[in-house]
Amino acid sequence: MIEPHAPAPPGSPPPWSAPGGPGGPARLPVRPGTGRFLVLSGVFVCAACGLVYELELVALASYLMGDSVTQASVVLSVMVFAMGIGSLAAKRLRGLAAAGFGAVEATLALVGGCSAMALYAVFAWTGGWGGMWASGPRCLLVAFSLATGLLIGAEVPLLMELIQRIRRQDAGGAVADLFAADYVGALVGGLAFPFLLLPFLGQLTGALLTGAVNAVVGCALVLGLFRRDLTRRARWLLLAANVLVLAVLASAAVLVDDFERAARQAVYGGDVRVALQTGVQEVVLAGGTDGRPLDLFLDGRLRVSGRDELRYHEALVHPAMTGPHTRVLILGGGDGLAAREVLRHPGVERVDVVEVDEEVVRLARTDPALSALNSHAFGDPRVRVTMQDAFGWLRGAPPGTYDVVLSDLPDPGITASTKLYSQEFYGLARRVLAPGGRLVVHAGPVASSSRVFWTVDATLRAAGFRTAPYGTGGCHAGFAVGPDRTPADRTRAPRDWGFVLAARTEARPRLDPDGPRPYVVDDASLAAGERAARATRIAGLPPSTLVHPRY
């Protein structure tokens, strides 16, 4: 980018710089006060974009790999470390502050804008993320975090140099102005991501738009205010680089819908019928037509499979219905399948379903395949659905109301579900049970996650319940109930479900002799499941609480 020059005497400015040199005042096309305001405005916008990149990586990593606490810790710690390294490295560019800042912003716009699409592409077409940190895609996540942090960190010393070149002031005042604009911009970016970009544009388009804004602002700031600091060749090269970055981002934005469809088919198969991003999660329905089994995916995890859901829901519901069951509470269960099994029992007068995602309930009511699978349970007048977080709803529920409480919730290993498997949550559930009432909890697979399963049992006992753990096999190899997506090696996928039946008095998983006969579960299989579960017992585990989650 540097034009050839004759050898310059020692101490002369580099060919990028204006004749006044890097240490002197900049020759601006506007008054110094206006120039300073524009630079601080640029700091504001660039800080907002930088935080969006950070949140985008955290959100995508949590969505693709689960365990949001771990992914957030990895992404943010690597990024903050890289920011420090980037700041140190940028000290060498202070003499070329304008050109250096322009190059950093163009690179950051490209890296940050394309990071979400690149990560999703690698995930979709490499068959998953494999072992904990052994696979290439996880290394790519760290690489993007590192590169983004380096570039964000490099902004600060370069911007400080540019501000001081406009008008010299004491170092403390300059730092205060710079970081005030930076932190306010970070606030705006942090609020824009969950409330504007994610719900209205989605992860991929939101990142691409952020990159475009970043490129435009960075280029405009350098070429608009500090163009006299650059040689003519450098100005044209910087302009061409940003045009190229914008062209790449615009092309990706045009193709993003086709890319998402192709990636979704690579992940879920070619028979995806419904795919939508709700305010809670991504919901995908696949199959359910032409004799193909229906699959319901929530945030990439296969939550319901028509191949084996009957075994799961019969084992969840029918043992708890042995005894009084006039009023039943279902926590989760927005697919209507647990309600279907409850309604098979005579004597049920009311079923309350508390589901956080109204779109799942809407699909359970209106999608032909899913509503047929749940036998149109939500059309029964005895069923009442409340759209609310289960924890918050239980806090306001009247005590002693329900004979049966069914906890049909995602796996406890998913960070967002941890509070729904805590001692406090089970204490609230115990409060709404009538005398002699029963609670049953889906506790994850027994064989492959014994420690999690027995932590659920220990937590229920700490909440004042007596427990009867049991399990059932027959889980389809691709049914990913764990915190991660279905492993690339399907032989490692969970093949069983674990449940814990809990009551104030002794409870045993058995069927109601006067109730309907399940199609696949019977007393013998329940007794075998209880013996198999008890054989995996891990004694002495502490309970999980809100402030000390153990999963």
N, C-alpha and C positions, 0 to 999 in steps of 0.2 A: 504493500500500500504506500510505501514511502518512495517519493520521486528521487532520482539520483541527484546528488548535490556535490559540489566541490567540498573538499575537507574543510571543516569549520574549526575556528580557533577554540581552544579549551574554554568551557563555561558558556559557550553560545547555545541558544535554544535548539532543540531537535527540529528537523524539517516538518514535523507535524504542527509545530507551535506557531503562534503569531509572532511577529517581529518583536513584540514586547517581552517575550520569554515567559516561561511557565511561572516564574515567581512574581511577575508584575501584574498589574491590573488588566483584566480582560477588556478587549475592545468590543463593546456590546452595541447592538443596533437599537437598544432601548436604554432608558435611564437605569442607574444601578438599583434603585428601589424596586422598579418593575422587574428587572432581571432577577433580583433576589426572590421576589414573590413567585416568579415562574419556576425557579429552581426548586423552591420548597413545595410548590404544587406538584412538580414532577416527582419529588421524593414521596409525597402523599400517594400518588397513583402507583408508583413502583412498589411501595410497601404493601399496598392493598393487593396488587398482583402476586407479590411474593408469598403473602399469607394464603392466598387462594391455592397456589401451587402446593404448599405444605398440607393444607386441609384436603386437597384432592388426593394426594398420595396416601394420607392416612385413611380416608374414606374408602378408596379403591382397595388398599391393602386389607382393610378390615372386611370388606365385602367379599373379596376373592379368597382370603385365607382364614377368616374368622378371628376370634380372640382379639377384639379391638384394643384392649389395653396393651397387649404385647406389640401389636403392629404400630400403634401410636408411639409407644416408647422407642421402638427401633427407628422409625422414620424421623421422629423429632430429635432424638439424641444424635443420630448421625448427621442430621441437617445442621443442628446448632454447632456441633464440632466442626463441620465443614465451613460454616460461616466464619469461625475464628481463623481457620487456615486461609480462607479467601481474603479476609481483611489484611492478614499479614502479607500475603502474596501481592495484593494490590498496592502496597506501599511503593513497590518498584515502578508502578505506572503513574505515580503522582505527577511526574513531569509531562505526561501525555494524558492528563486527566480527561479532557474532552473526548479524544479519540478512544481512550480506554473505556470510558463510560458507555459510549455508543456501541462499541464492540460487545461489551458485557451484556447490555440490554438486548441486543439482537440475538445473542446466543441464548440468553435466559428465556426470551420469548419462544424460541424454537424448542428448547429442551422442556420447559415447563408446559408449553401448549400441547406438545405431542406426547407427553409422558403417560397420560391416562390411556390414550389409544394404543401406545406401544405395549404397555403392561397388559392390557386386556387382550391384545392380539397374541402375545406370548402365552398367556394363560389358556386362551381358547384353542390354540393350535399346537400346544405341546402336551395336552392331556392332563393338566393339573399341575400342582406345585410340589408333589412328591414329599420327601422327608422334610424334617424340620428346617434345616438350612442347607441341605445338600444340593438342591436343584438350581439350575441356571436362572429361572424366573425370579426366585427370591434374591439372588445376587443382583439381578437387574433392578429390583426395587431399591436395594441399597445403593446401587450405582446412580440411579436417578436422584435419590435423596442426597447423595454426596455431591453430585454435579450441581443440583439446584442450590444447595447450601453454599458451595464455593462461590457461585455467581452472585447470590444475594449478599454474602459477606463482602465481596469485592466492591459493592456499590458504595459502602459507607465512606471509606477514605477518599474515593474519587469524588463523591459529592461534596465532601468537606473541602477538598481542594478547590472545586469549582465555586463554592459559596465564598470562600476566602478571597478568591481572585476577583469576585465582583466588588466586594467591599470588606476590607480587613476589619476584624473585630477581635476581642479577646477570645481565647480558645473556649472558655466556659460558656460564653454566650452563643458561640457558633454551634457547639455541641448541643446546647439546650434547644436551639431552633431546629436543628437537623432532626434530633430524636423526637421532638414534639410532633413534627410533621410525619415522621416515620411511624410513630405509635398510633396516631390518629388514623393514618392510612391503614394500618394493620387492623384497627377496630372495624373500619368500614369493610375491608376485605373479609374479615372473619364473620361479619353479619351478612354480607352479600352472598357468601357461599351457601349456607343452609337455607336462607329465606328467599333468594332470587335465582341464583345460578342452578343449584341442584334441582329444585322443583320445576322450574320453567324450561331449562335448557338441558338438564341431565349432566352427568359427569364428563362425557367426552366433549360435547359441544361447549359446555361451560369452560373447560380448560382451553379449548381452541380460541374462544372469544377473549379470554383473559390474556393469552399470548399475543393476540393481535393488538389489544389495547396497550400492552407492555411495549411492543415494537414501535407502535406509532408515537407514543409519548416519549420514549427514549430517543428515537431518531429526531423528532421535532425539537426536543430540548437542545440537542447537540447542534443540529444544523440551523436551528432558528436563532439561538443565542451565541453559540461558540463557533460558528462556522469560520470565523477569521483565525481561529486557533489551528485550523486544519489546512493542509495544502489542497489544491484543487482536485488532485487525484484521490486524496483521502476522502474528500467530500463525496465524490462520485462513487467510490467503492463502498462507503458506508451506506449511501442511498441505495445502491444496487443490492447490498446484502439484506437490507430491511425489506426491499421489494420482494426479494426471493423468499424471505421468511414469511411475509404476508401471503405470497402466492402458495407456499406449501400449506399454511394454515387454512387458507380459503379453500384450497382443493380438498383438504381433509374434511372441512366442514360440509362441503357439497356431497362428499361420498360417505358421510358418517352414518346415514340411515342404512345404506347398503352394507356398510362394514358391520354395523350392529346386527343386522339380520344374518349375515354370514357367520359372525362370531357366535351368535346365539345358537344357530344350527350346529356349529362345531361343538358347543358345550352340551346342548340339550337333545340333539338329534334333529332330523329333518321334519318332524311332524309338530312343530310348535304352532299352536292355534291362537293363544293369547299371551301377550307380553306387555306388562305395564309396570311403571314405577309409581308406587303410591307414596304417601307421605311417611310411610313406615318402612317399606321394603320393596324389593322387586318381586313381582308375582308372575309366574309363567305356568301356563297350562299346555301340556303336550299330549297328543294321542286322544283317546276317547272316541274315535270314529273308525269306521271300517274294521271293526273287530280289534283294534289296537287298544291296549290298556291305557287308562288315564293316568297321567303323572302330574302332580302339583308341586312346583318348586317355589320355595320362599327364600329369597336372597341366595339363590344358587344351590340350596340344599333340598334334596328330594324329600318332601314332607309327607306326601301321600302317593302311594302307588296302587293302582287297581289290581296289581298282581297279588298283593298281600295285606291290603289295608284291613280286610275283614278279620284276619287273625289278630292284628294289633288292637282294633277297636273292641272286639269281643273280649279280649283279655283285659283291656282297660276298664270296661263298663260293667260287665255282668257280675264279677265277684263283689263289687261294691253295692250292687242292687239287692244283695241277699239281706233281707230285713226291711224295715220301713223305708219307703221311697216315694212318698207322696210329693215332696218338693225336692228338686234336684238342681244343683248349681254346676255349670260347666265353665271352667276358667280356660279360655282359649277355645279351641274347637270351632273356629269360624267356618270350617269346611262343611259343618253339619253332620259329619259322620258319627261322632260320639252321640249327638242328639238322636240320630236314627236308631242307635242301639237302645238308648234310654226309653224311647217311645214304644219299643216292642213290649215293655213290661206293663201289665195291667196295674191299675191303681195310681199311675203317675198323673198328677193333677196340674203340675206346673214345672217347666224347665226354663231356667234363666241361663242364658249364654252371655258371657262377658268377653268380648273380642276387641282387640285394639285396632284392627285394620278393617274398615268398613268395605273396602274393595273386595276382600276375600269373602265376606258375607254376601256382597252383591253377586259375585260369581257363583257362590253356592246356591243362590236363589234363581239365577237367570241362565247360567251356562247349561246347555242341554245335557252334556255328559256328566258334569259334576252334580247337578240337581237330581239326575236319575240315580247316580251312585248313592247319594244321601237320602233317596226315597222322598225327596221334597220335604224334608224335615222342617225347614223354616216356614213352610206353609201351614203347619199344624197350629191351631189357635192356642195350644198350651205352651208353645215356645215363645219366649220373649227375649229379644236380643238387645244388649246394651253395648254401645261403642265406647269403651273406656279401658284404660290400663287396669289390669286385674288387681295390682297392689293398691292403687288409689281407690278402686271401687270397694274392696274389702274393708278399708278403713271406715267407710261410711255405711256399711251394710248393717242391718239390725241383727242383734245376737240371737242365737238359738233358732234360726229360721229354716235350715235345710237338713233333710235327712241324709242326703248324699252330696258330696262335693267331689267333682272329677277335675283333676288338674291335667289338662291335655295341652301342655305347653312345650315350646322348643327345648332342646337338650340343655341341661344345666351348664355344660361346658362353653356355651355361647355367652359372651360377656353380658350382652343385653338381657339375658335371662337369669343372671345370677341372683338378682334380688328376689325373683319369683321362686327360688329354691332356698331361701334363707330362713333362719329360725323365726325372725319377725313375721315373715309372710305366713308361715305355718301357724304361728300364734293367732294371727287374724283369721285364718281358715278355721281353726279350732273354736274360735269365739262364735262363728256363725252356724256351727253345727248344733243340731238339736240333741238332747240326751239320747244316747244310743246311735248317733249318727256316725257315718263312715266317710273317710277321705281316702282317695286313691291318687297316686302321683306317678306319672311317667318319669322314670329316673334314668333313662339312657340305657345303653346295652350293658348287660351283666358281664359277659365273657371278656370283651375287649376294653371295658372301662370300669373294672371292679372298684377301684378306689373312689371314683365319682359316685357310683351306685351306692356304695356303703356310706359315703358321706351324706347322701340324701337321707338314708335310713337313720344315721346318727343325729341329723338335724331335726328330723321329725320326732325322735325320742326326746331330744332336748326341749322341744316345744310342748311336751306333755302327752305325747301319744304312745300307745303300744303298737308295735308294727309287725307286719307279716310280709316280708319280701318274697317276690316270686318273679318268674320270667316266662317267656314263651319264645319258641324258635320259629323257623319258617320265614325269616326276614329275607326279602329279595336281596341279592348281592349288591345291587346298586342303591339300596335305600340308605342314604347318608343322614343318619340322625345325629351324628357327632358335630362338633363345632366347626369342622372343616368340610369342604365339598367332598364328593365321592372320590376316593383315591383313584389314581390312574390304574393301580393294581387292584382290581375288584375283589381279589381273594382276601384283601385286608379290610374290606368293608364290613361293618357290623352285620351279623346274621341273627341277632336276637334282640328282643326288647325286654327291659326290666321295669318292674312296677313295685310300688310299696303300698300296701293296704294298711291304713292307720285308723285307730279308734281310741276312745278313752279306756275302753275295756279290751279284752283279748279279741283279736280278729284273725280269721282264717280265710284264705282265698278259696272259696267254694261257690257253687252255683245254687241259686234259689230253687228248691225242689218244686215250687209252685209256679216258677217263672217260665218264660219261653226257652226253648232249647236252642243254644247257639249252634251255628253250622259247623264250626271247626274246633271250638274249645269245649272241653268237658272236664269233669272233676278229676279224672285220671291225669290229664295233661296239666291241670293246675297243680296237682300234688307233685308231679314230676318237676314242674317248673320251680316249685317252692324248694324241693330238695336240691336241685341244681344251683339255685341261687345261694342257698345257705352254705353250700360247699365252697363258695368263693369268699366267704365272710372275711373281712379285714377288721379286726377288733381294735378298739382304742382310738378311733378317729374322732377328732373334735368336730363340733357342729359348724356349719357355715352361717355367718351373720352378715348384716349389711356392711359393717365396718371391717370385717375380716372374712372376705369370701374365700372358700377353700377349694373351689372347683377349678 
